[in-house]
Amino acid sequence: MWRTRAAAACVICRSLANSSYGIKRKSPLQNLHLISRSIHHPYYPSSKFQRPPLRISIQLFSSLNRLPLRKTKLLNVKYGYQFHRNFWLARLASRLLKLRYLILGSAVGGGYTAKKTYDQWKDMMPDLDEYKWIVPDFIWELDEHIDFEKLIKAIPDADELAKLLPDFDKIGESFTSLKGFFSPGYNLVSEVIGASDLLLLLGSPGETAFRATDQGYDNDKQYKKVSDKEKVDQLQEELLRTQLKYQRMLERLEKENKELRKLVLQRDDKGIHQRKLKKSLIDMYSEVLDILSDYDASYNTQDHLPRVVVVGDQSAGKTSVLEMIAQARIFPRGSGEMMTRSPVKVTLSEGPHHVALFKDSSREFDLTKEEDLAALRHEIEIRMRNSVKEGCTVSTETISLSVKGPGLQRMVLVDLPGVISTVTSGMAPDTKETIFSISKAYMQNPNAIILCIQDGSVDAERSIVTDLVSQMDPQGKRTIFVLTKVDLAEKNVASPSRIQQIIEGKLFPMKALGYFAVVTGKGNSSESIESIKEYEEEFFQNSKLLKTCMLKAHQVTTKNLSLAVSDCFWKMVRESVEQQADAFKATRFNLETEWKNNYPRLRELDRNELFEKAKNEILDEVISLTQVTPKHWEEILQKTLWERVSTHVIENIYLPAAQTMNSGTFNTTVDIKLKQWTDKQLPNKAVEVAWETLQEEFSRFMTEQKGKEHDDIFDKLKQAVKEESIKRHKWNERAEDSLRVIQHNALEDRSISDKQQWDAAIHFMEETLQSRLKDTESVIEDMVGPDWKKRWLYWIGRTKEQNIRNETKNELEKLIKCNEEHAAYLANDEVTTVRKNLEARGITVDPCLIKDTWHQIYRRYFLKTALNHCNLCRRGFYYYQRHFVDSELECNDIVLFWRIQRMLAITANTLRQQLTNTEVRRLEKNVKEVLEDFAEDNEKKVKLLTGKRVQLAEDLKKVREIQEKLEAFIEALHQEK
């Protein structure tokens, strides 16, 4: 009976061994049942319970079913890896005979040797009582549940034996899944199992190794038959219980390992070891990617560095998967609406504290505190909205976020906006095409790992992203497929086989390296990560999909997913990073050669350095405004102001007053008109002149070339700074009021103190009148045409209208000669007389033409008369001091021009003081503010500092920086190996 039971156990264990745990080869010795081990292997010494040393390299974990497995060193053929022939009956008989000889030899050999060997092994082994639970209970109770007599009778018929036994192939696959599922502690568990087998073989005090007792024989008679289905269910339940035990043990080990690593990192963070911490490998790699995202690839240097690109249909669960991998609810959430509006690059790395921070910010968000999590989600949402341009729904600008924490898998993920099929109201019309273009731009990188997220709760036919992924990676060499919401799928899908087809890659028209099924919560945004993990583990423990072997253990949970993605990511990084470094090295050589040939005498200044140089030049030019001499300011201001007001003074003040009959009326008219002018127009006009003068001087300093030192690359920037500064500058409002008082007092003064001032006023009046006379002569010439000299010398004739005006002019000149004291306006009878005289000569003239011509003729006559009067007044200063008493000479017009001249000088001096003391400094302040704003606005700098030279220097600097960081990363990568 003992032999019968042993033979049956051997058959069962051979079935387990043939399943090979998912690997097509024979199982090693320590994985066989202890009875089968002693029967199968004749090399097992009978006198010494000592196994030959095994040379086994455990297969490392890889949850990607298409990744190349590492080579395993197999045992020698004699240790259990040879392929058996099917002469199983003869082999069984021979091994039963060998068992007999083994027992006989042991008995004859003497109990002394056996006891001595037993004591030696017992002393060598640790106390393994607490690890007995690792061996499943059904191994101990085989004799209670299996009818060995019937099995022995049925041994010749292999088909009938197979019907009685459970489907051990599926159980073997489950053991393979179990091995992959608990890979971190696989070596430890293997050692414990081997030690347990040895303990069972040697036995313990009070019981034998095989539990062959009469009581066991009596229990066999009381065995109750069960159906094949119940046996399979029972074995599967035992398998799941074993998996749970393994899982608890490994979770405990991982927790202890995490705590130890956290303590080590905290000690390093506090500087206990007094050493400077280096940047982590993943942080160095993330910096390279950040630089590459800003790099303008104008020289066909493409970014082919690996990233994990997360794509999926909208609301497929991309954000939830990322949060489970990051172990924190870091992304803003919405009910069915688009939340991811721009790519988000998340760098995961290990650290002592669970924190997050942005690339361009120093603030750390503590992910263990709910208020910091809410602030982080709000900040991400604000950055997404700010990155989206007006009239658009999504943006191509990347938001860079770093997440650190104990136990996080190191990788770089890029979360992309969800793929949509329909553009709804409120979206830009090109939203769908923009999302497709963004997704393709990231996925077309030949080294990018595509993490394809698919909602398992909806029909597979509604998927959009799978077609896009299959286009970008038709062979599936860099795609990992993730099926989310499996709990809803199992509950709602009528045919669970469709889920199995998806995970096996048979349903979707796409290929992938690995297929995973995950559960990311119950759809409640307030769920914590811990509660989601517990719910996911509980679901898969009770899931029929796992119990019926539709899903394998290593294909479920986000934990296994993160391990697999991290392994694939670093494998891709190691394979491609050196090639990318060589590409940038070649690009750097090309750019340096181009710079040497085109700009041999210039430094390689990038856009920021050029901006700083231009900023210093502009500030120097603004400061130079304060160095302008007061004389130069006053001359410019006085000249410009007179140019602006001279027409008003001559036409509206001097000419009307000069038409009066006596000096009293002249002075009264002048005083009234000057008062009105000062109250309403003059101060405002003076401020405008001063402001325009400041602008002109500022522009002159900004745009004037400095010889060889002038760099035309700054012209656009200087022009923009000048325009923006002038736009922001506002003149002091109180300056106009104070200026009005000063001008009014200056015009009220009539006292010319000396002859020099008198002569200066006469000179000023003569210049003004001569300028007006010249302008009037030009107007008359245009009206009547060229004179006889130009007609004869240049062969220029008069038009008909010019002939009419010329004849009219001649008639009007005769009228003035007849009456030199004529008034400024023609009477109606005089107009009629002139018209009739012209009609008598056959010239028809309009009265309006006569009046218009008279205005210019009289104006010329008046100006000539006034100039002659200036010559008479040169010696009139003596009469002025006597107030022109007892003199026929009156020079009130000279006094008027002196008053105007003095007002201009005082106004120019006042404005000069305001410019140098106040306005120039305020303008300098405005310039600094504008430059600071431009420095923060990168788009402005790119727009204003353009050209091949700038672009070449910019690319050269970035390529050098990328190459240096890549080389540092490669060196650190080799050191980590």
Secondary structure, DSSP 8 states (H G I E B T S, - for coil): -HHHHHHHHHHHHHHHHHHGGGSSS---GGGS-HHHHHHH-TTS-SS-----------------TTS---------GGGTTS---S-HHHHHHHHHHHHHHHHHHHHHH-HHHHHHHHHHHHHHS---GGGGGGS-HHHHTHHHHS-HHHHHHTTT-HHHHHHHS--HHHHHHHHHHHHHHTGGGHHHHHHHHHHHHHHHHH-BTTB-SS---HHHHHHHHT-----HHHHHHHHHHHHHHHHHHHHHHHHHHHHHHHHHHHHHHHHHHHTTT-------HHHHHHHHHHHHHH---TTS-------EEEEEBTTSSHHHHHHHHHTS--S---SSS----S-EEEEEEE-SS-EEEETT----EETTSHHHHHHHHHHHHHHHHHHS-TT-S-----EEEEEEETT---EEEEE---B-SS--TTS-TTHHHHHHHHHHHHHTSTT-EEEEEEETTS-GGG-SHHHHHHHH-TT-SSEEEEEE-HHHHHHH-S-THHHHHHHTT-SSS---SEEEE----SS-TT--HHHHHHHHHHHHHH-HHHHTTSS-GGGBSHHHHHHHHHHHHHHHHHHHHHHHHHHHHHHHHHHHHHHHHH-TTS----HHHHHHHHHHHHHHHHHGGGGS-HHHHHHHHHHHHHHHHHHHIIIIIIHHHHTSSSHHHHHHHHHHHHHHHHHHTHHHHHHHHHHHHHHHHHHHHHHS--GGG--GGGHHHHHHHHHHHHHH----THHHHHHHHHHHHHHH-----SHHHHHHHHHHHHHHHHHHHHHHHHHHHHHH---HHHHHHH-----HHHHHHHHHHHHHHHHHHH-TT--SS--HHHHHHHHHHHHHTT----HHHHHHHHHHHHHHHHHHHHHHHHHHGGG-HHHHHTTTTT-S---HHHHHHHHHHHHHHHHHHHHHHHIIIIIHHHHHHHHHHHHHHHHH-HHHHHHHS-SHHHHHHHHHHHHHHHHHHHHHHHHHHHHH-
